[in-house]
Structures are given as structure tokens and as C-alpha cells.
Amino acid sequence: MREHVNDFYVQQAKREGYRSRAAFKLIEINKRDRLIVQGMTVVDLGATPGGWSQIAAGLVGSSGHVYAIDLLPMAPLRNVTFIQGSIDDDDNVMQQLRTATGTRGVDLVISDISPNISGIGLVDQARVMALAERTLEITASYLKPGGNLLVKVFQGQGFEAFLRSMRALFAEVVTRKPEASRGRSNEIYLLGKRRRAVAAAAAPALPLSSK
Ligand SMILES: C[S@@+](CC[C@H](N)C(=O)[O-])C[C@H]1O[C@@H](n2cnc3c(N)ncnc32)[C@H](O)[C@@H]1O
């Protein structure tokens, strides 16, 4: 199943000129949630090879902008400022983001960030959740009140705690599992909607919705 889904989307990405199969995940989520519109400022974490940045840059148009960060190099894209380095590097990489965005408020953070998968379940789970926690920290310091966050996580250890942190920062949190993600069993996207002006003290214990 995994092979089949992967293969289909890889071929489709080639045909349509997208840099990654992941592009289809963002296209599908955006179709449903209308996250990205013209004029927006978007931050894309874990952006290489650039499928998500490509989609986001096209949608925000010339009146908007995308700031993309990745450990690995990324070929240039129109309307995208790329910063190479780790999202954990506060002094250098995040400082560059701060300087680049200047007084522009960030409307949306998208993060498809993942570590190199070791194949050791618990290790990979811990790494993915650590990157998600870091994404949330960055989001908390850049995102405008009312803005949204789309972040990849794995369901497993640390997921519930992360969800509580998301709920403290956003008025609503929902799950998204796009078609192109079907072959990747525990991968899921969390969408935080409408960043609160002030983080809630304790997150409400509500059931998680995919609506
Ligand atoms: C699944 S890929 C992203 C694909 C991308 N969304 C696209 O559509 O082309 C995950 C990326 O996360 C990056 N990454 C992993 N750890 C990182 C870190 N600490 N800082 C920045 N990027 C990181 C990897 O280098 C990799 O390129």
C-alpha cells in the first residue's frame, strides 16, 4: 500500500512539475481549509526540496512572501527567501528569519519537517515530536494573533502532550490526513486555527476532530 501510494504521487509530481510528492498534501489541505491566500506571509519549516514552498509562493502571489528554512540546500523559487540551517539554531538561523521578516507579521506557519528516519520507532517518534515542539515555539514567537499553523506529527508517545500545547495557543485544533499521506501510517497533520492573542493557561480536554 505504502509503495503504491508513494509511487503514484511521485509520478504525478513529476508530470505536474512539483518538486515533491508532499506538494499534493498541501494542495489537498489547502483546498479544504483555504489556508493560503494572496498577500500572505508564510513561513515554511523543513522546506527542501521545495514542494510546499512552491505551492505557497504561487498562492500568496507577488504581494505575499514565503520564508523557507531547511538543513539542506534548496534551489531558488520566485517569491521565496530561503535560509539554510537548523530550526534549532536560534542565534544564526532564527536571527536571519527575524531580520528577513522584519516588521511583516507572519500569517501562517507550515511545517512538514522530519528527521532522517532511523527505523527505530521510539527514536523516530521522539525526534519528530521534538521538531514539532520546536516548530510550536517558533510559531509562538512569529505568528500573528488569528494566524494558523499546519504541522506534521506522528501519533504515538508525546502526541497528547503536544496536542495540549497546540490547544493552549490556538482557538481550534483539527487533524488532517491527506490522500498522499495514506501510505504513511502514523503520520498526521495538526492544523491549529486562529492563534489566540494570549495563550490559554490550560488546554481544554476536547476530543480531536478531523472536521
Ligand atoms: C519531508 S521533507 C520536506 C518536504 C517539503 N515539504 C516539500 O514539499 O518539498 C523534511 C525536511 O525537513 C528537514 N529538516 C529536518 N530536520 C531539520 C532541522 N532541524 N532544521 C531544518 N530542517 C530540518 C529535512 O532536511 C527535510 O528536507
The ligand as an SDF file (V2000), in Angstrom:
LIG
                    3D

 27 29  0  0  0  0  0  0  0  0999 V2000
    9.6480   15.6830    4.2060 C   0  0  0  0  0  0  0  0  0  0  0  0
   10.9420   16.8360    3.9140 S   0  0  0  0  0  0  0  0  0  0  0  0
   10.0400   18.2900    3.4780 C   0  0  0  0  0  0  0  0  0  0  0  0
    9.4010   18.2410    2.1210 C   0  0  0  0  0  0  0  0  0  0  0  0
    8.8000   19.5640    1.6980 C   0  0  0  0  0  0  0  0  0  0  0  0
    7.6130   19.8980    2.4860 N   0  0  0  0  0  0  0  0  0  0  0  0
    8.4170   19.5780    0.2430 C   0  0  0  0  0  0  0  0  0  0  0  0
    7.2240   19.6510   -0.0630 O   0  0  0  0  0  0  0  0  0  0  0  0
    9.3160   19.5430   -0.5980 O   0  0  0  0  0  0  0  0  0  0  0  0
   11.5030   17.1970    5.5450 C   0  0  0  0  0  0  0  0  0  0  0  0
   12.6550   18.1870    5.6050 C   0  0  0  0  0  0  0  0  0  0  0  0
   12.9200   18.5250    6.9720 O   0  0  0  0  0  0  0  0  0  0  0  0
   14.2830   18.9310    7.0190 C   0  0  0  0  0  0  0  0  0  0  0  0
   14.7800   19.0300    8.4050 N   0  0  0  0  0  0  0  0  0  0  0  0
   14.9270   18.0220    9.3080 C   0  0  0  0  0  0  0  0  0  0  0  0
   15.4130   18.4930   10.4760 N   0  0  0  0  0  0  0  0  0  0  0  0
   15.5720   19.8350   10.3210 C   0  0  0  0  0  0  0  0  0  0  0  0
   16.0240   20.8950   11.1750 C   0  0  0  0  0  0  0  0  0  0  0  0
   16.4080   20.6540   12.4370 N   0  0  0  0  0  0  0  0  0  0  0  0
   16.0500   22.1520   10.7020 N   0  0  0  0  0  0  0  0  0  0  0  0
   15.6450   22.4070    9.4210 C   0  0  0  0  0  0  0  0  0  0  0  0
   15.2080   21.4520    8.5620 N   0  0  0  0  0  0  0  0  0  0  0  0
   15.1710   20.1820    9.0010 C   0  0  0  0  0  0  0  0  0  0  0  0
   14.9830   17.8680    6.1760 C   0  0  0  0  0  0  0  0  0  0  0  0
   16.2500   18.3210    5.7430 O   0  0  0  0  0  0  0  0  0  0  0  0
   13.9800   17.6610    5.0260 C   0  0  0  0  0  0  0  0  0  0  0  0
   14.3450   18.3880    3.8920 O   0  0  0  0  0  0  0  0  0  0  0  0
  1  2  1  0
  2  3  1  0
  2 10  1  0
  3  4  1  0
  4  5  1  0
  5  6  1  0
  5  7  1  0
  7  8  2  0
  7  9  1  0
 10 11  1  0
 11 12  1  0
 11 26  1  0
 12 13  1  0
 13 14  1  0
 13 24  1  0
 14 15  1  0
 14 23  1  0
 15 16  2  0
 16 17  1  0
 17 18  1  0
 17 23  2  0
 18 19  1  0
 18 20  2  0
 20 21  1  0
 21 22  2  0
 22 23  1  0
 24 25  1  0
 24 26  1  0
 26 27  1  0
M  CHG  2   2   1   9  -1
M  END
$$$$
